């Protein structure tokens, strides 16, 4: 069943009518409704184009959170071979919100790290909706250390509302784990490339996205706080999330102008959830391009360029 966002309600009505007509005609040879259904399809296509022509930042947040958007596991299954998951932080537990392990990408061995939100009620609960606990970040640190030891590039796929803010996570050192994961990103002497495939929420995203190259899908978002959280703090009213989304400059297009994102990956018309296979292939091509850009760079250069990139953030696009 197609899941429609709030602003897609007019589209839902048109596409629903077309489906209704085709369902009524099934098994009834006397009914010829194909011309009418095709007219509705054309109307829906025009409306879809109009809706996605210039999405507001808040609408982009909604698209980035779409439940049918391809998730980390979908990318792993489609783009990587010989994926061997590695579990646990060797200290407390294994965090199911973080997928990670060894794999091959275009026959090149890599270390893979990513947030997984889950795709149904059971898996979302199991994966904690992509919100990692300290053990998830410590697992990522372990994997990055392994990558550094064996000279393997690291690919990270980011899709999280943010790190889990629960009492247990705080007791086990959530902020320290995020900081050390971010620090480890800056220390490793191998290529590190990252893609924001949905939400890039706060330090929970930065911990994996402090990379040599960062790409964002066209309708993904990346910010220090969610629009709802920002509105609650600034205006004491979460309903002002639209204004907050505008102020945060969290879209891929804004972040590319600011120099935070290095590439913006186009999505199919209507968002990644309308054509997951095409989106995944575009992400795969982008990852390949980013790894190619970094091939041949020395350990010293990779670390130096990564540090310089993040020290220089904020100097680009300030006049915009």
Secondary structure, 3 states (H helix, E strand, C coil): CCCCCHHHHHHHHHHHHHHHHHHHHCCCCCCCCHHHHHHHHHHHHHHHHHHHHCCCHHHHHHHHCCCCCCCHHHHHHHHEEEEEECCCCCCCCCCCCEEEEEEEECCEEEEEEEECCCCCHHHHHHCHHHCCCHHHHHHHHHHHHHHHHHCCEEEEEEEECCCCCCHHHHHCCHHHHHHHHHHHHHHCCCCEEEEEEEEEEHHHHHHHHCCCEEEEECCCEEECCCHHHHHHHHCCCHHHHHHHHHHHCCEHHHHHHHCCCCEEECCCCCCHHHCHHHHHHHHHHHHHHHHHHHCCCCHHHHHHHHHHHHHCCCCCCCCC
